[in-house]
Amino acid sequence: MKFRLIAVVAFVLAGAASAAGDVPGYKSELNIPFCTVNGKELKMNAFLPVKADKPSPVMVDIHGGWWTVGEPTDNIQHFFPTFTGKGIAIFAISYRLGKEGGFPENIRDCRNAIRFIRKNAARFNIDPERIGCMGGSAGSHLSMMCAMVPEDFNDGGPTEELKGISAKVCNAYSFVGPTDFVRQWDEAPEDRLPDGTFRPADDNIHHDARPRHRILHHGIIPDTEEHRALYRKMSPIGHVRKDIAPLLIVDGERDDIVPHAHGKYLHQKLKEAGADSTYFLMEMQGHVFPRGAKLTAVLDPWLNRTLKIEEK
């Protein structure tokens, strides 16, 4: 059903239809260009505390939508009050989608957005040493990659005006996202038709990853060990090591878009490596935006710790 995709996209794009100005103490700056790649100008939206007495911590929001649809949210309501109550600046970013994006292009775009924010720390009155990221679904994958890949990850690198600026983040809050593209491919239904052609992605089919990965990996499928290694390199599971930014990984117990608790498996591998990883399972929930008192009880202290926020 198309409704299923629309619902999935909606939960990671926006909450209520209120502007940042409706959240006390915040202002918005919309459609800020942060880089141009292959003739395409990428933009972000900023939601900034207006009376911060010192540079604010940051969370960079990366939207979902199977890496093929979606746009940065232009409102702040779904970040309230967990984030805005702490005086966290929010930047909602865009990245190249579908055929013009794919991997590693969209990873590069997200990392360049982080570089731009850091470069312009004084303009936004934010702390360049306290920049974290977050996202759901496809945005979950991209936020984990920002937290886990090394600085010299071969994604095309910074654009000219961002050279010399680090893409490092201090955390990633990542929910209902895939962590292993080889596994996602293997778990997905076949997309090859009897005549040897390939069908397009079908929103009626649960976890229909294969048609999308054919596009997003520029025609490469994990049919050889070399190609499987590429898929893992573009996945969080390919970057497990001790010295990564702290992660908060959330799975939906009944997720039919990214089934079988991808996050839990990654969390276990990270803990084995000695990395800073926290895991939360949304019981009886599917591919949805995490909410509720149990989640807040985990998220709240995690944000304080990883963004070095002192509660008043």
C-alpha positions in Angstrom: 0.0 0.0 0.0 1.3 3.5 -0.8 -0.1 4.5 2.6 2.6 2.4 4.3 5.4 4.2 2.5 3.8 7.6 3.1 3.4 6.8 6.8 7.0 5.7 7.1 8.3 8.8 5.4 6.0 11.1 7.4 7.2 9.9 10.8 10.8 10.8 10.0 10.0 14.1 8.2 7.8 15.9 10.7 5.5 15.9 13.6 2.7 18.4 14.0 2.4 21.3 11.5 3.8 24.0 13.9 6.8 26.2 13.0 9.9 26.6 15.2 8.6 30.0 16.2 5.8 28.2 18.2 8.4 26.6 20.4 9.4 29.1 23.1 13.0 30.2 22.9 13.7 28.9 19.4 14.0 30.6 16.0 14.2 28.9 12.6 16.5 29.5 9.6 15.2 27.6 6.5 16.7 26.6 3.2 20.4 27.2 4.1 22.6 26.0 1.3 25.5 23.9 2.6 27.2 22.6 -0.5 26.8 22.0 -4.2 27.6 18.6 -5.8 27.2 17.7 -9.4 25.3 21.0 -9.9 22.8 20.2 -7.2 22.5 22.6 -4.2 21.9 20.9 -0.9 20.1 22.7 1.9 19.4 22.4 5.6 17.0 23.9 8.1 18.2 25.2 11.4 16.2 25.5 14.7 18.3 27.5 17.1 17.9 28.6 20.8 17.6 32.4 20.8 18.8 33.2 24.3 21.6 30.7 24.8 24.2 32.1 27.1 26.9 29.9 25.6 27.3 27.9 22.4 24.6 25.2 22.1 25.0 21.5 21.6 23.7 20.2 18.3 21.7 17.2 16.9 21.7 16.8 13.1 18.4 15.2 11.9 18.7 13.0 8.8 15.4 12.1 7.2 14.2 8.7 6.1 12.4 7.3 3.0 14.4 4.4 1.6 17.1 6.9 0.5 14.8 7.7 -2.4 12.2 10.2 -1.1 11.8 12.7 1.7 13.1 16.1 2.6 14.4 17.9 5.7 11.7 18.8 8.2 10.7 22.4 8.3 9.2 22.3 11.8 10.5 21.4 15.2 7.5 20.0 17.0 8.6 16.3 17.0 11.8 17.3 18.7 10.0 18.9 21.6 10.4 18.7 24.5 13.2 16.1 24.8 15.6 18.1 22.7 14.4 21.7 22.8 13.9 21.3 26.6 17.7 20.9 26.8 18.5 23.8 24.6 19.8 21.6 21.8 20.1 23.2 18.3 18.6 21.1 15.6 19.7 21.0 12.0 17.5 19.1 9.5 19.5 18.3 6.4 19.0 17.1 2.8 21.0 14.6 0.8 20.9 13.3 -2.8 18.2 10.8 -3.3 17.6 7.7 -5.5 19.7 7.4 -8.7 21.5 10.8 -8.2 22.4 9.7 -4.7 23.0 6.1 -3.6 26.1 4.9 -1.8 28.5 6.4 -0.9 27.1 9.7 -2.3 24.4 10.3 0.3 26.9 9.4 3.1 29.2 12.1 1.7 26.3 14.6 1.7 25.5 14.0 5.4 29.1 14.3 6.4 29.5 17.5 4.4 26.5 18.9 6.2 28.2 18.3 9.5 31.4 19.9 8.2 29.3 23.0 7.2 27.7 23.3 10.6 31.1 23.0 12.3 32.7 25.6 10.0 29.8 28.0 10.8 29.8 27.4 14.6 30.1 31.1 15.4 27.3 32.1 13.0 24.9 29.6 14.6 26.3 30.0 18.2 26.8 26.3 18.5 29.6 24.2 20.0 31.7 22.6 17.3 32.8 19.9 19.7 29.2 18.9 20.6 27.6 17.9 17.3 25.6 14.7 17.3 23.3 13.2 14.7 20.0 11.2 14.6 17.6 9.7 12.1 15.1 7.0 11.5 14.9 4.3 8.8 17.3 5.4 6.0 18.2 8.3 8.2 19.1 5.8 10.9 21.6 4.1 8.6 23.1 7.4 7.6 23.4 8.7 11.1 25.2 5.5 12.2 27.6 5.8 9.2 28.4 9.4 10.3 29.2 8.1 13.8 31.2 5.0 12.7 33.2 5.6 9.5 36.8 7.0 9.9 37.5 10.6 8.9 39.2 9.4 5.7 36.3 7.2 4.6 36.3 7.1 0.8 33.0 8.8 0.0 34.3 11.6 -2.2 35.4 13.7 0.6 34.6 17.3 1.5 33.7 19.9 -1.2 36.4 22.5 -1.9 35.0 25.1 0.6 34.8 22.4 3.4 38.3 21.0 3.1 40.1 20.7 6.4 36.9 20.6 8.4 36.2 17.4 10.4 33.0 15.4 9.9 33.3 13.9 13.4 30.2 13.6 15.5 29.9 12.9 19.3 26.9 10.6 19.1 24.2 9.0 16.9 20.6 8.3 18.0 19.5 5.8 15.3 16.1 4.1 15.2 14.5 1.4 13.0 17.3 1.4 10.5 19.2 -1.4 8.6 22.7 -2.1 9.8 23.9 -4.7 7.3 23.1 -4.4 3.6 24.2 -7.9 2.8 21.8 -9.2 5.4 19.0 -6.9 4.3 19.5 -8.2 0.7 19.5 -11.8 1.8 16.4 -11.4 3.9 14.4 -9.5 1.2 12.1 -11.1 -1.4 13.2 -11.8 -4.9 12.8 -9.0 -7.5 13.8 -11.0 -10.6 10.9 -11.7 -12.9 10.4 -15.0 -14.9 11.6 -13.3 -18.1 14.9 -12.2 -16.4 14.0 -8.6 -16.0 13.6 -6.8 -12.6 10.4 -5.4 -11.1 10.4 -2.0 -9.5 10.0 -1.6 -5.7 6.5 -2.5 -4.5 5.1 -0.8 -1.4 2.8 -3.8 -0.9 5.7 -6.1 -0.3 7.2 -6.1 3.1 10.9 -5.3 3.3 11.2 -4.9 -0.5 14.9 -4.0 -0.4 16.4 -5.6 -3.5 15.0 -3.3 -6.2 16.1 -0.3 -4.2 19.6 -1.7 -3.6 20.1 -2.3 -7.3 19.6 1.4 -7.8 21.3 2.7 -4.7 24.5 0.6 -5.3 24.5 1.7 -9.0 23.6 -1.7 -10.3 26.0 -3.8 -8.1 24.4 -6.6 -6.2 26.1 -8.8 -3.5 26.6 -11.7 -5.8 30.4 -12.1 -5.2 32.6 -11.7 -2.2 34.0 -8.5 -3.6 30.5 -7.1 -4.0 29.4 -8.3 -0.6 32.4 -6.5 0.9 31.2 -3.3 -0.8 27.8 -3.7 0.7 29.3 -4.2 4.1 31.5 -1.1 3.6 28.4 0.9 3.0 26.8 -0.5 6.2 27.4 0.2 9.9 28.3 -3.5 10.4 31.4 -3.0 8.2 32.8 -0.4 10.7 32.6 -2.1 14.0 35.5 -1.1 16.3 36.0 0.4 19.7 36.8 4.0 18.9 33.4 5.1 17.4 31.1 7.8 18.7 28.5 6.6 21.3 25.4 5.1 19.7 21.8 4.7 20.9 20.2 2.1 18.7 16.4 1.5 18.7 14.6 -1.4 17.0 10.9 -2.0 16.6 9.9 -5.5 17.8 7.3 -5.7 15.0 9.1 -3.8 12.3 8.2 -5.2 8.8 10.3 -2.7 6.9 13.6 -3.5 8.7 12.8 -6.8 10.3 14.7 -9.2 12.6 16.2 -6.6 14.9 19.1 -5.4 12.8 20.0 -2.9 15.6 20.3 -5.6 18.2 22.9 -7.6 16.2 25.0 -4.5 15.6 24.8 -3.5 19.3 26.0 -7.0 20.3 29.0 -6.7 17.9 29.8 -3.2 19.2 29.7 -4.4 22.8 32.1 -7.2 21.9 34.5 -4.7 20.4 34.3 -2.5 23.5 32.4 0.3 21.9 30.0 2.7 23.6 26.6 1.3 22.5 23.2 1.5 24.1 20.2 -0.5 22.9 16.4 -0.1 23.2 13.7 -2.4 21.9 10.3 -0.8 21.3 8.1 -3.7 22.4 5.0 -4.5 20.2 5.9 -1.6 17.9 6.8 -1.5 14.3 8.6 1.0 11.9 7.6 4.0 13.9 9.1 7.1 15.6 10.2 6.1 19.1 8.1 7.7 21.9 7.0 7.0 25.4 8.3 7.2 29.0 10.5 4.1 28.7 12.3 5.5 25.7 12.7 8.9 27.3 14.2 7.4 30.4 17.0 6.0 28.2 17.3 8.9 25.7 17.3 11.7 28.3 20.5 10.7 30.3 22.1 9.5 27.1 21.8 12.9 25.5 23.1 14.5 28.7 26.1 12.3 28.7 27.1 12.3 25.1 26.4 16.0 24.5 27.9 16.9 27.9 24.7 18.7 29.0 24.5 19.8 32.6 20.9 19.8 33.8 19.8 22.9 35.5 
